Amino acid sequence: LNIEWKPEDGGELLLYPPIPLGADPLETAGGAIGRVAPMGNRLLLFYADVRVPHEVLPAYADRLAITLWYYDSSEVQRATGRA
């Protein structure tokens, strides 16, 4: 979506190592292991939960993105308390 993106536009996605179950996120925090630029003609798919900690850096130009969340039946049951 961002055909004219330039590095100075910012808005990159940072990916971090997974946090082990039961670990304190503040004690296990480490540096980013991946940095993905919001360039045109790029599709990025990943688990946007505790399996893939992530953040989006500030953007200094318009940054277009489409987000789609997929929930399987067990995730819906957990989220609605009907497990």
N, C-alpha and C positions, 0 to 999 in steps of 0.2 A: 504493500500500500504506500510505502514511502520511497517512491522512485527517485526523488531528488535528494535523499538523505546524504548528509556529510558528517564526518566524525565530530565536528564542532557542534552539531545539532543535539548531541547527547541522546538520552532516552534508551540506552542499552539495557539489556536484561542481564543480570548477574545470577549465576547458578552456584549454589554452595553444596558441600558434601552432605549426605543425609545425616540426621541426628539419631543416634541409636535410641531405641525404645527405653524409656525410663531415665534417660540422661537429661541433665539440666542444659537447655540450649545455650545459656550464657557461659557455661563452663566448657562446652564442646565447640563453641563458635570458632570457625577457622576462616581463612581467606576464600575468596571466590575461586571456583575451579573452572568456570566458563564465563565467557562474556559474548553476548550475541547482539549484533547491531540490528536495528529495525530497518533493514534495507528492503527495497522493492523486490518483488518476485521471490520472497522467502516465506516459508511456512515452518513454524516451530510447534511441535507437539510434545507435551510433557505432563507428568502428574503434578498438579499444582496443589500439593498437600505436603505433609511432613516428609514424604519420600524425596521431594526435590525442593528444599528451601531456596527461595529466590527473591529478588527485588528488582524493581525498575528504577534506573537512575533518572534524575531530573532531565527533562527535555527543554531545549532552548529554541525549539521551532515546533511547529505543529507535528505531532506524532500520531499517526493513525494506527489503530489496532482493532482486531476483532477477537473477542473472547467467547469461547463456547465451553460450557461445563457439561460433562456427561456423568450421570449417576446410574450405577447398576442397581438392581433391586435391593441388595443388601445395604448399599450406601443410603438409599432412600429410607429403608427401615431404621437404620441407625440415626439418621438426621431427624426423623419424625418421631422417634421414641417408640416405634412399633416393632422393635426387635423381638 
